[in-house]
Amino acid sequence: MPLFVYACADCHAHSEILIRDDSPPLCPECGSKRLEKQMSHFAPVSGSPGNDAPVPCGAPSCCAAQGSCPYN
């Protein structure tokens, strides 16, 4: 079930709405059917370059690359 971001043309609220079927979504603030789908924003992927968060053990870049596991 996809999650989409919508802007209401009537009350200007922005909402994330889970789409379960083909029926048009309603604005959770005012009940309007006049919603405009917005571009989604992507969250950064955990472990991506520039992210200093530790990699969980078992990941390819963890214990095998270091020869031992510092997280045990």
mmCIF file of the N, C-alpha and C atoms, coordinates in Angstrom:
data_MODEL
# 
_entry.id   MODEL 
# 
loop_
_atom_site.group_PDB 
_atom_site.id 
_atom_site.type_symbol 
_atom_site.label_atom_id 
_atom_site.label_alt_id 
_atom_site.label_comp_id 
_atom_site.label_asym_id 
_atom_site.label_entity_id 
_atom_site.label_seq_id 
_atom_site.pdbx_PDB_ins_code 
_atom_site.Cartn_x 
_atom_site.Cartn_y 
_atom_site.Cartn_z 
_atom_site.occupancy 
_atom_site.B_iso_or_equiv 
_atom_site.pdbx_formal_charge 
_atom_site.auth_seq_id 
_atom_site.auth_comp_id 
_atom_site.auth_asym_id 
_atom_site.auth_atom_id 
_atom_site.pdbx_PDB_model_num 
ATOM 1   N N  . MET A 1 1  ? 0.838   -1.176 0.000  1.00 0.00 ? 1  MET A N  1 
ATOM 2   C CA . MET A 1 1  ? 0.000   0.000  0.000  1.00 0.00 ? 1  MET A CA 1 
ATOM 3   C C  . MET A 1 1  ? 0.883   1.239  0.000  1.00 0.00 ? 1  MET A C  1 
ATOM 4   N N  . PRO A 1 2  ? 0.777   2.040  -1.032 1.00 0.00 ? 2  PRO A N  1 
ATOM 5   C CA . PRO A 1 2  ? 1.638   3.217  -1.120 1.00 0.00 ? 2  PRO A CA 1 
ATOM 6   C C  . PRO A 1 2  ? 1.200   4.356  -0.204 1.00 0.00 ? 2  PRO A C  1 
ATOM 7   N N  . LEU A 1 3  ? 2.178   5.118  0.237  1.00 0.00 ? 3  LEU A N  1 
ATOM 8   C CA . LEU A 1 3  ? 1.959   6.301  1.058  1.00 0.00 ? 3  LEU A CA 1 
ATOM 9   C C  . LEU A 1 3  ? 2.311   7.507  0.202  1.00 0.00 ? 3  LEU A C  1 
ATOM 10  N N  . PHE A 1 4  ? 1.354   8.427  0.045  1.00 0.00 ? 4  PHE A N  1 
ATOM 11  C CA . PHE A 1 4  ? 1.569   9.604  -0.789 1.00 0.00 ? 4  PHE A CA 1 
ATOM 12  C C  . PHE A 1 4  ? 1.399   10.872 0.036  1.00 0.00 ? 4  PHE A C  1 
ATOM 13  N N  . VAL A 1 5  ? 2.044   11.949 -0.413 1.00 0.00 ? 5  VAL A N  1 
ATOM 14  C CA . VAL A 1 5  ? 1.902   13.266 0.203  1.00 0.00 ? 5  VAL A CA 1 
ATOM 15  C C  . VAL A 1 5  ? 0.947   14.069 -0.670 1.00 0.00 ? 5  VAL A C  1 
ATOM 16  N N  . TYR A 1 6  ? -0.069  14.664 -0.038 1.00 0.00 ? 6  TYR A N  1 
ATOM 17  C CA . TYR A 1 6  ? -1.069  15.457 -0.743 1.00 0.00 ? 6  TYR A CA 1 
ATOM 18  C C  . TYR A 1 6  ? -1.166  16.840 -0.122 1.00 0.00 ? 6  TYR A C  1 
ATOM 19  N N  . ALA A 1 7  ? -1.518  17.833 -0.973 1.00 0.00 ? 7  ALA A N  1 
ATOM 20  C CA . ALA A 1 7  ? -1.829  19.188 -0.525 1.00 0.00 ? 7  ALA A CA 1 
ATOM 21  C C  . ALA A 1 7  ? -3.294  19.425 -0.862 1.00 0.00 ? 7  ALA A C  1 
ATOM 22  N N  . CYS A 1 8  ? -4.048  19.923 0.103  1.00 0.00 ? 8  CYS A N  1 
ATOM 23  C CA . CYS A 1 8  ? -5.462  20.193 -0.095 1.00 0.00 ? 8  CYS A CA 1 
ATOM 24  C C  . CYS A 1 8  ? -5.629  21.553 -0.781 1.00 0.00 ? 8  CYS A C  1 
ATOM 25  N N  . ALA A 1 9  ? -6.409  21.588 -1.857 1.00 0.00 ? 9  ALA A N  1 
ATOM 26  C CA . ALA A 1 9  ? -6.651  22.836 -2.585 1.00 0.00 ? 9  ALA A CA 1 
ATOM 27  C C  . ALA A 1 9  ? -7.605  23.752 -1.824 1.00 0.00 ? 9  ALA A C  1 
ATOM 28  N N  . ASP A 1 10 ? -8.370  23.210 -0.864 1.00 0.00 ? 10 ASP A N  1 
ATOM 29  C CA . ASP A 1 10 ? -9.329  24.022 -0.119 1.00 0.00 ? 10 ASP A CA 1 
ATOM 30  C C  . ASP A 1 10 ? -8.734  24.618 1.161  1.00 0.00 ? 10 ASP A C  1 
ATOM 31  N N  . CYS A 1 11 ? -8.146  23.778 2.013  1.00 0.00 ? 11 CYS A N  1 
ATOM 32  C CA . CYS A 1 11 ? -7.635  24.287 3.299  1.00 0.00 ? 11 CYS A CA 1 
ATOM 33  C C  . CYS A 1 11 ? -6.108  24.409 3.328  1.00 0.00 ? 11 CYS A C  1 
ATOM 34  N N  . HIS A 1 12 ? -5.419  23.967 2.265  1.00 0.00 ? 12 HIS A N  1 
ATOM 35  C CA . HIS A 1 12 ? -3.957  24.075 2.109  1.00 0.00 ? 12 HIS A CA 1 
ATOM 36  C C  . HIS A 1 12 ? -3.169  23.210 3.103  1.00 0.00 ? 12 HIS A C  1 
ATOM 37  N N  . ALA A 1 13 ? -3.820  22.233 3.713  1.00 0.00 ? 13 ALA A N  1 
ATOM 38  C CA . ALA A 1 13 ? -3.115  21.303 4.613  1.00 0.00 ? 13 ALA A CA 1 
ATOM 39  C C  . ALA A 1 13 ? -2.286  20.334 3.779  1.00 0.00 ? 13 ALA A C  1 
ATOM 40  N N  . HIS A 1 14 ? -1.146  19.908 4.313  1.00 0.00 ? 14 HIS A N  1 
ATOM 41  C CA . HIS A 1 14 ? -0.312  18.886 3.698  1.00 0.00 ? 14 HIS A CA 1 
ATOM 42  C C  . HIS A 1 14 ? -0.425  17.630 4.545  1.00 0.00 ? 14 HIS A C  1 
ATOM 43  N N  . SER A 1 15 ? -0.678  16.482 3.900  1.00 0.00 ? 15 SER A N  1 
ATOM 44  C CA . SER A 1 15 ? -0.906  15.241 4.627  1.00 0.00 ? 15 SER A CA 1 
ATOM 45  C C  . SER A 1 15 ? -0.278  14.074 3.903  1.00 0.00 ? 15 SER A C  1 
ATOM 46  N N  . GLU A 1 16 ? 0.216   13.101 4.676  1.00 0.00 ? 16 GLU A N  1 
ATOM 47  C CA . GLU A 1 16 ? 0.653   11.820 4.129  1.00 0.00 ? 16 GLU A CA 1 
ATOM 48  C C  . GLU A 1 16 ? -0.544  10.892 4.244  1.00 0.00 ? 16 GLU A C  1 
ATOM 49  N N  . ILE A 1 17 ? -0.947  10.292 3.124  1.00 0.00 ? 17 ILE A N  1 
ATOM 50  C CA . ILE A 1 17 ? -2.147  9.468  3.108  1.00 0.00 ? 17 ILE A CA 1 
ATOM 51  C C  . ILE A 1 17 ? -1.800  8.103  2.538  1.00 0.00 ? 17 ILE A C  1 
ATOM 52  N N  . LEU A 1 18 ? -2.189  7.056  3.259  1.00 0.00 ? 18 LEU A N  1 
ATOM 53  C CA . LEU A 1 18 ? -1.993  5.680  2.831  1.00 0.00 ? 18 LEU A CA 1 
ATOM 54  C C  . LEU A 1 18 ? -3.137  5.315  1.892  1.00 0.00 ? 18 LEU A C  1 
ATOM 55  N N  . ILE A 1 19 ? -2.819  4.905  0.671  1.00 0.00 ? 19 ILE A N  1 
ATOM 56  C CA . ILE A 1 19 ? -3.824  4.574  -0.335 1.00 0.00 ? 19 ILE A CA 1 
ATOM 57  C C  . ILE A 1 19 ? -4.074  3.070  -0.292 1.00 0.00 ? 19 ILE A C  1 
ATOM 58  N N  . ARG A 1 20 ? -5.318  2.685  0.010  1.00 0.00 ? 20 ARG A N  1 
ATOM 59  C CA . ARG A 1 20 ? -5.665  1.267  0.139  1.00 0.00 ? 20 ARG A CA 1 
ATOM 60  C C  . ARG A 1 20 ? -6.389  0.715  -1.082 1.00 0.00 ? 20 ARG A C  1 
ATOM 61  N N  . ASP A 1 21 ? -7.062  1.543  -1.845 1.00 0.00 ? 21 ASP A N  1 
ATOM 62  C CA . ASP A 1 21 ? -7.793  1.084  -3.026 1.00 0.00 ? 21 ASP A CA 1 
ATOM 63  C C  . ASP A 1 21 ? -7.841  2.210  -4.058 1.00 0.00 ? 21 ASP A C  1 
ATOM 64  N N  . ASP A 1 22 ? -8.729  2.100  -5.024 1.00 0.00 ? 22 ASP A N  1 
ATOM 65  C CA . ASP A 1 22 ? -8.792  3.099  -6.098 1.00 0.00 ? 22 ASP A CA 1 
ATOM 66  C C  . ASP A 1 22 ? -9.654  4.310  -5.766 1.00 0.00 ? 22 ASP A C  1 
ATOM 67  N N  . SER A 1 23 ? -10.284 4.341  -4.602 1.00 0.00 ? 23 SER A N  1 
ATOM 68  C CA . SER A 1 23 ? -11.142 5.479  -4.269 1.00 0.00 ? 23 SER A CA 1 
ATOM 69  C C  . SER A 1 23 ? -10.280 6.715  -3.989 1.00 0.00 ? 23 SER A C  1 
ATOM 70  N N  . PRO A 1 24 ? -10.746 7.902  -4.396 1.00 0.00 ? 24 PRO A N  1 
ATOM 71  C CA . PRO A 1 24 ? -9.952  9.120  -4.176 1.00 0.00 ? 24 PRO A CA 1 
ATOM 72  C C  . PRO A 1 24 ? -9.837  9.438  -2.693 1.00 0.00 ? 24 PRO A C  1 
ATOM 73  N N  . PRO A 1 25 ? -8.660  9.874  -2.247 1.00 0.00 ? 25 PRO A N  1 
ATOM 74  C CA . PRO A 1 25 ? -8.486  10.184 -0.826 1.00 0.00 ? 25 PRO A CA 1 
ATOM 75  C C  . PRO A 1 25 ? -9.206  11.481 -0.452 1.00 0.00 ? 25 PRO A C  1 
ATOM 76  N N  . LEU A 1 26 ? -9.517  11.623 0.821  1.00 0.00 ? 26 LEU A N  1 
ATOM 77  C CA . LEU A 1 26 ? -10.126 12.831 1.364  1.00 0.00 ? 26 LEU A CA 1 
ATOM 78  C C  . LEU A 1 26 ? -9.117  13.529 2.264  1.00 0.00 ? 26 LEU A C  1 
ATOM 79  N N  . CYS A 1 27 ? -9.188  14.855 2.308  1.00 0.00 ? 27 CYS A N  1 
ATOM 80  C CA . CYS A 1 27 ? -8.326  15.626 3.200  1.00 0.00 ? 27 CYS A CA 1 
ATOM 81  C C  . CYS A 1 27 ? -8.687  15.292 4.643  1.00 0.00 ? 27 CYS A C  1 
ATOM 82  N N  . PRO A 1 28 ? -7.705  14.892 5.458  1.00 0.00 ? 28 PRO A N  1 
ATOM 83  C CA . PRO A 1 28 ? -7.995  14.571 6.856  1.00 0.00 ? 28 PRO A CA 1 
ATOM 84  C C  . PRO A 1 28 ? -8.376  15.798 7.690  1.00 0.00 ? 28 PRO A C  1 
ATOM 85  N N  . GLU A 1 29 ? -8.067  16.991 7.195  1.00 0.00 ? 29 GLU A N  1 
ATOM 86  C CA . GLU A 1 29 ? -8.383  18.226 7.939  1.00 0.00 ? 29 GLU A CA 1 
ATOM 87  C C  . GLU A 1 29 ? -9.803  18.723 7.660  1.00 0.00 ? 29 GLU A C  1 
ATOM 88  N N  . CYS A 1 30 ? -10.192 18.781 6.360  1.00 0.00 ? 30 CYS A N  1 
ATOM 89  C CA . CYS A 1 30 ? -11.488 19.393 6.030  1.00 0.00 ? 30 CYS A CA 1 
ATOM 90  C C  . CYS A 1 30 ? -12.429 18.467 5.279  1.00 0.00 ? 30 CYS A C  1 
ATOM 91  N N  . GLY A 1 31 ? -11.953 17.275 4.856  1.00 0.00 ? 31 GLY A N  1 
ATOM 92  C CA . GLY A 1 31 ? -12.808 16.329 4.149  1.00 0.00 ? 31 GLY A CA 1 
ATOM 93  C C  . GLY A 1 31 ? -12.927 16.569 2.654  1.00 0.00 ? 31 GLY A C  1 
ATOM 94  N N  . SER A 1 32 ? -12.206 17.525 2.115  1.00 0.00 ? 32 SER A N  1 
ATOM 95  C CA . SER A 1 32 ? -12.275 17.859 0.690  1.00 0.00 ? 32 SER A CA 1 
ATOM 96  C C  . SER A 1 32 ? -11.712 16.726 -0.162 1.00 0.00 ? 32 SER A C  1 
ATOM 97  N N  . LYS A 1 33 ? -12.259 16.599 -1.365 1.00 0.00 ? 33 LYS A N  1 
ATOM 98  C CA . LYS A 1 33 ? -11.730 15.652 -2.352 1.00 0.00 ? 33 LYS A CA 1 
ATOM 99  C C  . LYS A 1 33 ? -10.723 16.325 -3.287 1.00 0.00 ? 33 LYS A C  1 
ATOM 100 N N  . ARG A 1 34 ? -10.504 17.612 -3.111 1.00 0.00 ? 34 ARG A N  1 
ATOM 101 C CA . ARG A 1 34 ? -9.608  18.376 -3.997 1.00 0.00 ? 34 ARG A CA 1 
ATOM 102 C C  . ARG A 1 34 ? -8.170  18.319 -3.480 1.00 0.00 ? 34 ARG A C  1 
ATOM 103 N N  . LEU A 1 35 ? -7.566  17.161 -3.611 1.00 0.00 ? 35 LEU A N  1 
ATOM 104 C CA . LEU A 1 35 ? -6.188  16.955 -3.171 1.00 0.00 ? 35 LEU A CA 1 
ATOM 105 C C  . LEU A 1 35 ? -5.262  16.890 -4.374 1.00 0.00 ? 35 LEU A C  1 
ATOM 106 N N  . GLU A 1 36 ? -4.086  17.452 -4.230 1.00 0.00 ? 36 GLU A N  1 
ATOM 107 C CA . GLU A 1 36 ? -3.073  17.432 -5.278 1.00 0.00 ? 36 GLU A CA 1 
ATOM 108 C C  . GLU A 1 36 ? -1.870  16.645 -4.767 1.00 0.00 ? 36 GLU A C  1 
ATOM 109 N N  . LYS A 1 37 ? -1.493  15.610 -5.529 1.00 0.00 ? 37 LYS A N  1 
ATOM 110 C CA . LYS A 1 37 ? -0.352  14.781 -5.134 1.00 0.00 ? 37 LYS A CA 1 
ATOM 111 C C  . LYS A 1 37 ? 0.917   15.604 -5.233 1.00 0.00 ? 37 LYS A C  1 
ATOM 112 N N  . GLN A 1 38 ? 1.769   15.519 -4.226 1.00 0.00 ? 38 GLN A N  1 
ATOM 113 C CA . GLN A 1 38 ? 3.032   16.259 -4.160 1.00 0.00 ? 38 GLN A CA 1 
ATOM 114 C C  . GLN A 1 38 ? 4.208   15.327 -4.406 1.00 0.00 ? 38 GLN A C  1 
ATOM 115 N N  . MET A 1 39 ? 5.345   15.907 -4.729 1.00 0.00 ? 39 MET A N  1 
ATOM 116 C CA . MET A 1 39 ? 6.569   15.117 -4.867 1.00 0.00 ? 39 MET A CA 1 
ATOM 117 C C  . MET A 1 39 ? 6.975   14.589 -3.501 1.00 0.00 ? 39 MET A C  1 
ATOM 118 N N  . SER A 1 40 ? 7.374   13.337 -3.448 1.00 0.00 ? 40 SER A N  1 
ATOM 119 C CA . SER A 1 40 ? 7.816   12.731 -2.190 1.00 0.00 ? 40 SER A CA 1 
ATOM 120 C C  . SER A 1 40 ? 9.244   13.150 -1.885 1.00 0.00 ? 40 SER A C  1 
ATOM 121 N N  . HIS A 1 41 ? 9.563   13.181 -0.608 1.00 0.00 ? 41 HIS A N  1 
ATOM 122 C CA . HIS A 1 41 ? 10.930  13.435 -0.148 1.00 0.00 ? 41 HIS A CA 1 
ATOM 123 C C  . HIS A 1 41 ? 11.492  12.107 0.322  1.00 0.00 ? 41 HIS A C  1 
ATOM 124 N N  . PHE A 1 42 ? 12.699  11.809 -0.085 1.00 0.00 ? 42 PHE A N  1 
ATOM 125 C CA . PHE A 1 42 ? 13.318  10.540 0.282  1.00 0.00 ? 42 PHE A CA 1 
ATOM 126 C C  . PHE A 1 42 ? 14.207  10.729 1.498  1.00 0.00 ? 42 PHE A C  1 
ATOM 127 N N  . ALA A 1 43 ? 14.110  9.793  2.406  1.00 0.00 ? 43 ALA A N  1 
ATOM 128 C CA . ALA A 1 43 ? 14.963  9.809  3.592  1.00 0.00 ? 43 ALA A CA 1 
ATOM 129 C C  . ALA A 1 43 ? 16.322  9.242  3.223  1.00 0.00 ? 43 ALA A C  1 
ATOM 130 N N  . PRO A 1 44 ? 17.404  9.732  3.853  1.00 0.00 ? 44 PRO A N  1 
ATOM 131 C CA . PRO A 1 44 ? 18.726  9.180  3.568  1.00 0.00 ? 44 PRO A CA 1 
ATOM 132 C C  . PRO A 1 44 ? 18.802  7.721  4.005  1.00 0.00 ? 44 PRO A C  1 
ATOM 133 N N  . VAL A 1 45 ? 19.549  6.960  3.268  1.00 0.00 ? 45 VAL A N  1 
ATOM 134 C CA . VAL A 1 45 ? 19.723  5.546  3.575  1.00 0.00 ? 45 VAL A CA 1 
ATOM 135 C C  . VAL A 1 45 ? 20.730  5.406  4.697  1.00 0.00 ? 45 VAL A C  1 
ATOM 136 N N  . SER A 1 46 ? 20.416  4.600  5.684  1.00 0.00 ? 46 SER A N  1 
ATOM 137 C CA . SER A 1 46 ? 21.317  4.364  6.808  1.00 0.00 ? 46 SER A CA 1 
ATOM 138 C C  . SER A 1 46 ? 22.599  3.720  6.299  1.00 0.00 ? 46 SER A C  1 
ATOM 139 N N  . GLY A 1 47 ? 23.729  4.204  6.762  1.00 0.00 ? 47 GLY A N  1 
ATOM 140 C CA . GLY A 1 47 ? 25.007  3.656  6.353  1.00 0.00 ? 47 GLY A CA 1 
ATOM 141 C C  . GLY A 1 47 ? 25.534  4.255  5.067  1.00 0.00 ? 47 GLY A C  1 
ATOM 142 N N  . SER A 1 48 ? 24.867  5.284  4.560  1.00 0.00 ? 48 SER A N  1 
ATOM 143 C CA . SER A 1 48 ? 25.329  5.907  3.332  1.00 0.00 ? 48 SER A CA 1 
ATOM 144 C C  . SER A 1 48 ? 26.554  6.768  3.619  1.00 0.00 ? 48 SER A C  1 
ATOM 145 N N  . PRO A 1 49 ? 27.330  7.126  2.595  1.00 0.00 ? 49 PRO A N  1 
ATOM 146 C CA . PRO A 1 49 ? 28.514  7.958  2.820  1.00 0.00 ? 49 PRO A CA 1 
ATOM 147 C C  . PRO A 1 49 ? 28.163  9.246  3.559  1.00 0.00 ? 49 PRO A C  1 
ATOM 148 N N  . GLY A 1 50 ? 28.983  9.600  4.524  1.00 0.00 ? 50 GLY A N  1 
ATOM 149 C CA . GLY A 1 50 ? 28.735  10.791 5.321  1.00 0.00 ? 50 GLY A CA 1 
ATOM 150 C C  . GLY A 1 50 ? 27.955  10.496 6.586  1.00 0.00 ? 50 GLY A C  1 
ATOM 151 N N  . ASN A 1 51 ? 27.466  9.286  6.726  1.00 0.00 ? 51 ASN A N  1 
ATOM 152 C CA . ASN A 1 51 ? 26.720  8.906  7.919  1.00 0.00 ? 51 ASN A CA 1 
ATOM 153 C C  . ASN A 1 51 ? 27.677  8.153  8.836  1.00 0.00 ? 51 ASN A C  1 
ATOM 154 N N  . ASP A 1 52 ? 27.899  8.666  10.033 1.00 0.00 ? 52 ASP A N  1 
ATOM 155 C CA . ASP A 1 52 ? 28.859  8.061  10.952 1.00 0.00 ? 52 ASP A CA 1 
ATOM 156 C C  . ASP A 1 52 ? 28.230  7.030  11.874 1.00 0.00 ? 52 ASP A C  1 
ATOM 157 N N  . ALA A 1 53 ? 26.993  6.648  11.637 1.00 0.00 ? 53 ALA A N  1 
ATOM 158 C CA . ALA A 1 53 ? 26.334  5.655  12.479 1.00 0.00 ? 53 ALA A CA 1 
ATOM 159 C C  . ALA A 1 53 ? 27.036  4.313  12.322 1.00 0.00 ? 53 ALA A C  1 
ATOM 160 N N  . PRO A 1 54 ? 27.186  3.546  13.407 1.00 0.00 ? 54 PRO A N  1 
ATOM 161 C CA . PRO A 1 54 ? 27.852  2.247  13.297 1.00 0.00 ? 54 PRO A CA 1 
ATOM 162 C C  . PRO A 1 54 ? 27.028  1.285  12.445 1.00 0.00 ? 54 PRO A C  1 
ATOM 163 N N  . VAL A 1 55 ? 27.729  0.440  11.697 1.00 0.00 ? 55 VAL A N  1 
ATOM 164 C CA . VAL A 1 55 ? 27.086  -0.564 10.868 1.00 0.00 ? 55 VAL A CA 1 
ATOM 165 C C  . VAL A 1 55 ? 26.782  -1.766 11.745 1.00 0.00 ? 55 VAL A C  1 
ATOM 166 N N  . PRO A 1 56 ? 25.549  -2.313 11.703 1.00 0.00 ? 56 PRO A N  1 
ATOM 167 C CA . PRO A 1 56 ? 25.235  -3.463 12.541 1.00 0.00 ? 56 PRO A CA 1 
ATOM 168 C C  . PRO A 1 56 ? 26.055  -4.686 12.128 1.00 0.00 ? 56 PRO A C  1 
ATOM 169 N N  . CYS A 1 57 ? 26.423  -5.514 13.083 1.00 0.00 ? 57 CYS A N  1 
ATOM 170 C CA . CYS A 1 57 ? 27.201  -6.719 12.793 1.00 0.00 ? 57 CYS A CA 1 
ATOM 171 C C  . CYS A 1 57 ? 26.440  -7.626 11.848 1.00 0.00 ? 57 CYS A C  1 
ATOM 172 N N  . GLY A 1 58 ? 27.176  -8.320 11.038 1.00 0.00 ? 58 GLY A N  1 
ATOM 173 C CA . GLY A 1 58 ? 26.588  -9.179 10.038 1.00 0.00 ? 58 GLY A CA 1 
ATOM 174 C C  . GLY A 1 58 ? 26.526  -8.499 8.679  1.00 0.00 ? 58 GLY A C  1 
ATOM 175 N N  . ALA A 1 59 ? 26.679  -7.188 8.657  1.00 0.00 ? 59 ALA A N  1 
ATOM 176 C CA . ALA A 1 59 ? 26.697  -6.462 7.389  1.00 0.00 ? 59 ALA A CA 1 
ATOM 177 C C  . ALA A 1 59 ? 28.033  -6.727 6.701  1.00 0.00 ? 59 ALA A C  1 
ATOM 178 N N  . PRO A 1 60 ? 28.084  -6.697 5.377  1.00 0.00 ? 60 PRO A N  1 
ATOM 179 C CA . PRO A 1 60 ? 29.332  -7.002 4.665  1.00 0.00 ? 60 PRO A CA 1 
ATOM 180 C C  . PRO A 1 60 ? 30.517  -6.141 5.092  1.00 0.00 ? 60 PRO A C  1 
ATOM 181 N N  . SER A 1 61 ? 30.277  -4.909 5.510  1.00 0.00 ? 61 SER A N  1 
ATOM 182 C CA . SER A 1 61 ? 31.393  -4.028 5.851  1.00 0.00 ? 61 SER A CA 1 
ATOM 183 C C  . SER A 1 61 ? 31.753  -4.065 7.331  1.00 0.00 ? 61 SER A C  1 
ATOM 184 N N  . CYS A 1 62 ? 31.185  -4.943 8.088  1.00 0.00 ? 62 CYS A N  1 
ATOM 185 C CA . CYS A 1 62 ? 31.423  -4.961 9.539  1.00 0.00 ? 62 CYS A CA 1 
ATOM 186 C C  . CYS A 1 62 ? 32.561  -5.914 9.889  1.00 0.00 ? 62 CYS A C  1 
ATOM 187 N N  . CYS A 1 63 ? 32.248  -7.007 10.514 1.00 0.00 ? 63 CYS A N  1 
ATOM 188 C CA . CYS A 1 63 ? 33.236  -7.901 11.095 1.00 0.00 ? 63 CYS A CA 1 
ATOM 189 C C  . CYS A 1 63 ? 34.210  -8.507 10.089 1.00 0.00 ? 63 CYS A C  1 
ATOM 190 N N  . ALA A 1 64 ? 33.700  -8.915 8.915  1.00 0.00 ? 64 ALA A N  1 
ATOM 191 C CA . ALA A 1 64 ? 34.577  -9.553 7.936  1.00 0.00 ? 64 ALA A CA 1 
ATOM 192 C C  . ALA A 1 64 ? 35.647  -8.595 7.453  1.00 0.00 ? 64 ALA A C  1 
ATOM 193 N N  . ALA A 1 65 ? 35.315  -7.337 7.260  1.00 0.00 ? 65 ALA A N  1 
ATOM 194 C CA . ALA A 1 65 ? 36.277  -6.370 6.770  1.00 0.00 ? 65 ALA A CA 1 
ATOM 195 C C  . ALA A 1 65 ? 37.305  -5.976 7.834  1.00 0.00 ? 65 ALA A C  1 
ATOM 196 N N  . GLN A 1 66 ? 36.900  -6.016 9.109  1.00 0.00 ? 66 GLN A N  1 
ATOM 197 C CA . GLN A 1 66 ? 37.785  -5.601 10.182 1.00 0.00 ? 66 GLN A CA 1 
ATOM 198 C C  . GLN A 1 66 ? 38.537  -6.747 10.829 1.00 0.00 ? 66 GLN A C  1 
ATOM 199 N N  . GLY A 1 67 ? 38.120  -7.992 10.537 1.00 0.00 ? 67 GLY A N  1 
ATOM 200 C CA . GLY A 1 67 ? 38.780  -9.147 11.125 1.00 0.00 ? 67 GLY A CA 1 
ATOM 201 C C  . GLY A 1 67 ? 38.262  -9.484 12.506 1.00 0.00 ? 67 GLY A C  1 
ATOM 202 N N  . SER A 1 68 ? 37.589  -8.581 13.155 1.00 0.00 ? 68 SER A N  1 
ATOM 203 C CA . SER A 1 68 ? 36.944  -8.847 14.438 1.00 0.00 ? 68 SER A CA 1 
ATOM 204 C C  . SER A 1 68 ? 35.741  -7.936 14.565 1.00 0.00 ? 68 SER A C  1 
ATOM 205 N N  . CYS A 1 69 ? 34.898  -8.221 15.519 1.00 0.00 ? 69 CYS A N  1 
ATOM 206 C CA . CYS A 1 69 ? 33.674  -7.431 15.652 1.00 0.00 ? 69 CYS A CA 1 
ATOM 207 C C  . CYS A 1 69 ? 33.754  -6.563 16.902 1.00 0.00 ? 69 CYS A C  1 
ATOM 208 N N  . PRO A 1 70 ? 33.853  -5.231 16.744 1.00 0.00 ? 70 PRO A N  1 
ATOM 209 C CA . PRO A 1 70 ? 33.923  -4.346 17.897 1.00 0.00 ? 70 PRO A CA 1 
ATOM 210 C C  . PRO A 1 70 ? 32.583  -4.148 18.599 1.00 0.00 ? 70 PRO A C  1 
ATOM 211 N N  . TYR A 1 71 ? 31.491  -4.682 18.020 1.00 0.00 ? 71 TYR A N  1 
ATOM 212 C CA . TYR A 1 71 ? 30.162  -4.463 18.591 1.00 0.00 ? 71 TYR A CA 1 
ATOM 213 C C  . TYR A 1 71 ? 29.656  -5.607 19.440 1.00 0.00 ? 71 TYR A C  1 
ATOM 214 N N  . ASN A 1 72 ? 30.449  -6.666 19.606 1.00 0.00 ? 72 ASN A N  1 
ATOM 215 C CA . ASN A 1 72 ? 30.016  -7.805 20.447 1.00 0.00 ? 72 ASN A CA 1 
ATOM 216 C C  . ASN A 1 72 ? 30.372  -7.585 21.886 1.00 0.00 ? 72 ASN A C  1 
# 
